[in-house]
Amino acid sequence: MKRRVCIICGYVYDGALPFDELPDDYACPICGVSKNKFAVVTHDFKEAFLKIEYGLYLLTTRDGGRDNGCVMDAVMQLTDEPPVIAFSVNKVNLTHDMIMKSKEFNISVLTKDAPKELFSLFSAKSGKHVDKFKQFTDVKRSSNGIYYLSKYANARLSGRVIDAIDAGTHTLFRGQITETEVINNEDNLTYSEYRTGAKYRQMFCYQCQQTARGTGCTMVGVCGKKPDTAYEQDVLTYEMVALAKTMQSKNDNNAVLVDTLVDGLFTCITNVNFDTVTVTMIAEDVKSKRIKLGGGDAIKPEALFFGDKNIVSLRSTLLFGLRGMAAYAHHARVLGKRDPEVDAWFVKGMAALDENHSVDEWLGLLMEFGGVNLKCMALLDAANTGAYGNPVPTQVSLKVEKGPFIVVTGHDLHDLQVLLEQTDGKGVNIYTHGEMLPAHGYPELKKHPQLKGHYGTAWQNQQNEFKNLPAPIFWTTNCIMPPRASYDDRIYTTSVVRYPDTKYIETDANGHKDFSALIAHAIKLGGFPEDTQFTGGNGGMVMTTGFGRQTVLDNAGTIIDAVKTGAIKHFFLVGGCDGAAPGRSYYTDFVKQTPMDTVVLTLACGKFRFNDLDIGAIGPFPRILDMGQCNDAYGAVQVAVALAGAFGCDVNDLPLTLVISWYEQKAVCILLTLLSLGIKNIYIGPTAPAFFSEMVLNAIVDKFNLHLISSPDKDMAEILKN
Ligand code: SF4
């Protein structure tokens, strides 16, 4: 596959999806320029460039009383009479901008003992967010007043900028050296030692399906997550493990501390929080709670993602499952529901991440966790239906009426409810987006007449769907993507969702949220001048939802009769979370190929691949039954168990096949729940999780007959052959 490089910032696209198949509005995750600013890498210059050996240097400066610095590798001597050097700095660095103004610099020549923390600060973090010298104190000031390293460096060069040459993504500075100092005779750290040394690894994330190369994001997230955010999420995770261990040792599962774990885990889910500053603050809060509780030091990164690859795989699976379950616990808590067993398991699970277990013990823990996650989803089901009633079948229009409106996305029904209450009688309509679609089925939400319809499709299409919308968009939970300039001023987030420099709606001490700014923004934008019809991904003008557990169970008699008479021959549960990978068209094609005497149950945002299709009806039911959000997998399990009871068989003997798409960590906890229930023959795609080692994947495949999807016709034939 030909690689593409951003000609503005040098970012090399590394995603699993071929570049040509990316959506038209794909933009560089680093600098935000559009797809047409990417050039084909005609030959693999990077590999050859890596053969050029460099040293590593800390470049520091001071401007307007402020200190800053960054790690760089391109420094060379030009002449020694006069002493002149050249060095190259990426323009995205704050240090670059400061040197352009101050014209003065220090260069510390790094030695082999330079610690990871130095790179974490001076390479992975931006001085726009942190005062690096507050955290790194092995420094002195030279006579020009600029910091240099008193440790981890063997020499210091101080100088003044002679001139600066624009080199595209970088600036090449020529500098007159004014003062030098040899600090010691330790060996230089080279770039290749840094690049290949695990101790310097800056970013590693492989928690979602779109991870780079199908192995892990190491330079920048395919989701747009930057290395400094990834690093702070790792720090937050280590701190939460340490807090959980302390809670366990003190036998203290108090609700405030559990909620700290829950919200911290939720913060780390894909597409939830891109704001390094708030992630850092959350980690600091976790740390202070641990210290107050009398806990010891946080564990080190090595305890999570390094070591035996099978153990790392199992540990990662538990961590990502816990992140998913945290989302459900958070939503239930907002509606006043919590379960001591679920609370206790957050502590147990997080503490377990720093424990030594055999493979069998880890597998046992994962199955135990799957059972607890079922309880957590049951809790959320009770919270949602208790607050808003049982969903009822509802046809949802895709037309946006003229006048002011707000688009609400994410999963948090409580946020939607409060917004509906605050927009009552204000002439502002509300449209759901993405996973908020099932809200239309809940009686206590649909009673608000301004809840008009649904706009758009699944989360991964948002950059296209939001760009020309004359309305603000409100993110209640995850699924936020780096916003484009065309709509970033119309973004409002709340709760755990954060994106730098966008508007955030706070929760006050009484749990109240004030949406007046969001509502005023909608009124100011005014909406469309005329009613505007939109469609789903297949051109349909309505979507149907509201076939929750109770509706299906209330009609169990009709369904059982239909199975007995042969009107229904098979049930498919086709759902899960969606993503941008082209292989995901499998799910649309699969549903289109389902025979007319079969029923498609669906849930989560994977349904937007087909939920506007009219594939007919069986008796009173449309053949596609939308059971709700991803957490409504609980309802699907209840339906399966009830049907098995009615037919006097095991769930695995029902004419039912689960065909699941996965993307982020909520899918991980749901998969573990299904496996813990002993459900076999699940089809999952579009790819196996990168965090499953070969051994772990094989173990699951062997025990549960898990299938990776192949092609719709082949899988369909295999499923229906019995
Ligand atoms: Fe990569 Fe997914 Fe992690 Fe983002 S969340 S950095 S895309 S693995």
Residues whose N, C-alpha, C, O or C-beta is under 5 A from the ligand:
A	BS01	SF4	C205 Y206 Q207 C208 Q210 T211 A212 C217 G221 V222 C223 K225 T270
